[in-house]
Amino acid sequence: MKFEELSDIDELLKKHDEYRARCLNLIASENYASDKVRNYLSGDFSNRYGCYTTMNMDDREYTGNKYINEFEQATHDLVRDVFGGKYADLRPIGGHMAGMAVVLALLEPGDLVIEVHLADWGHGLVGPMCELRQFEETINVEYMKFDKTGAVEVEALQKMAVDLKPKMIIFGGSGTLFAEPIKELREIADRENIILAYDASHVTGLIASGVFPNPLDEGADVMFGSTHKSFPGPQGGFVVSDNKEMMTKVGHALSPSLVTSHHLNRLPAFAASLLEMKKYGKAYGSQIIKNAKALAEAMEASGFNVKGSSRGYTQTHLILVNVGEYAPKAPGKLLEKAGILCSDDFAGSVPEIRIGTPEVTRRGMKEANMKDVAKFFKRVLIDKEDPEAVLKDVEKYALSFSDYEYAFK
Ligand SMILES: *Cc1c(COP(=O)(O)O)cnc(C)c1O
């Protein structure tokens, strides 16, 4: 494709939209923001600067910020209302940058962090950062352990915290099945001066819905994450906390160090999606989890080995399926040929696929539909049917769910 006219651009975008409408999107880190929310992304804010470098948002570097300032403050109020926390920062343009800001603001050279290993579906805020020489030499990282069901091993983590005295523990990953033991670490954290941070990137929408424990209520000092995974907003990031000193440091790491233009056009769209979640979040979040559980049961009944069966498979929007027996390598690409989009991971000890329900739930699927979805997986991975043949049925199925629910129309 060569872009010469605007129509070339339009044509390729149209192809993308048509292609994705025919796919069954089970990528746990994606969602469909409503058209109302999407429309807000194209406003004038996308060409404006809203720099501020202190906790006082009235103290602006740029002129012309009269309504931008008011808008940002009102959006912060909404964030505090939905997620709790006395202080919010919405300048990170994604969950990763939000985590970087927390890590860079609150750690000193020589500090140790305990986080989730990539092999356990960690996102890896500190581990991969240590591949950069500057960080490798200054920040140390250890990893929390998970049991066979996918839950954090509480006692092992308590012992690590006491023995290793990390400066920070970062809970939360990209494959969170069960709520983490934050309460169980709070007392040790107080005694040993450990910061409990929560990476909510995946479960933000469930927390907003009130169907997953809010880490701040459980005792986390600071929470950060993405606004576009289980939370159906525009792509973006956030940090919230009750701790003014920490948030001052986080804000200072963000500006002027990490970000100067914070992509203001995200904010009207994010504010709209916050209002949407206040109205529809409860119903949406609980259906996401019901669907995830129903899908786990249907996958297990189809012959797959689903993680966490003894704990009811999942408390979140995703399930982890061991497909080693059927697809030793790259099942994600094979499934993609059949129009089924999900994630695979082979960093861990078992080859797993991660299947998420935020988008199909938004598309209107309920528990009964999860049986059909499990059948598509079975046809490709267990029955080894030609993916092209399965694709035809997947496309028809996906197209019959082209609308969306739990949203302003
Ligand atoms: C997706 C993810 C991130 C990164 O968020 P972006 O919004 O993609 O920048 C950080 N942490 C975890 C656990 C994630 O899953």
Ligand as a Chemical Component Dictionary entry (heavy atoms), coordinates in Angstrom:
data_LIG
# 
_chem_comp.id                   LIG 
_chem_comp.type                 NON-POLYMER 
_chem_comp.pdbx_formal_charge   0 
_chem_comp.three_letter_code    LIG 
# 
loop_
_chem_comp_atom.comp_id 
_chem_comp_atom.atom_id 
_chem_comp_atom.alt_atom_id 
_chem_comp_atom.type_symbol 
_chem_comp_atom.charge 
_chem_comp_atom.model_Cartn_x 
_chem_comp_atom.model_Cartn_y 
_chem_comp_atom.model_Cartn_z 
_chem_comp_atom.pdbx_ordinal 
LIG C1 C1 C 0 -0.555 -3.593 29.618 1  
LIG C2 C2 C 0 0.191  -3.543 30.881 2  
LIG C3 C3 C 0 1.005  -2.454 31.176 3  
LIG C4 C4 C 0 1.317  -1.399 30.150 4  
LIG O1 O1 O 0 0.280  -0.596 29.899 5  
LIG P1 P1 P 0 0.173  0.287  28.566 6  
LIG O2 O2 O 0 -1.113 0.959  28.768 7  
LIG O3 O3 O 0 0.252  -0.687 27.433 8  
LIG O4 O4 O 0 1.323  1.220  28.573 9  
LIG C5 C5 C 0 1.584  -2.383 32.423 10 
LIG N1 N1 N 0 1.402  -3.362 33.317 11 
LIG C6 C6 C 0 0.648  -4.441 33.067 12 
LIG C7 C7 C 0 0.472  -5.476 34.112 13 
LIG C8 C8 C 0 0.016  -4.572 31.826 14 
LIG O5 O5 O 0 -0.707 -5.653 31.565 15 
# 
loop_
_chem_comp_bond.comp_id 
_chem_comp_bond.atom_id_1 
_chem_comp_bond.atom_id_2 
_chem_comp_bond.value_order 
_chem_comp_bond.pdbx_ordinal 
LIG C1 C2 SING 1  
LIG C2 C3 SING 2  
LIG C2 C8 DOUB 3  
LIG C3 C4 SING 4  
LIG C3 C5 DOUB 5  
LIG C4 O1 SING 6  
LIG O1 P1 SING 7  
LIG P1 O2 DOUB 8  
LIG P1 O3 SING 9  
LIG P1 O4 SING 10 
LIG C5 N1 SING 11 
LIG N1 C6 DOUB 12 
LIG C6 C7 SING 13 
LIG C6 C8 SING 14 
LIG C8 O5 SING 15 
# 
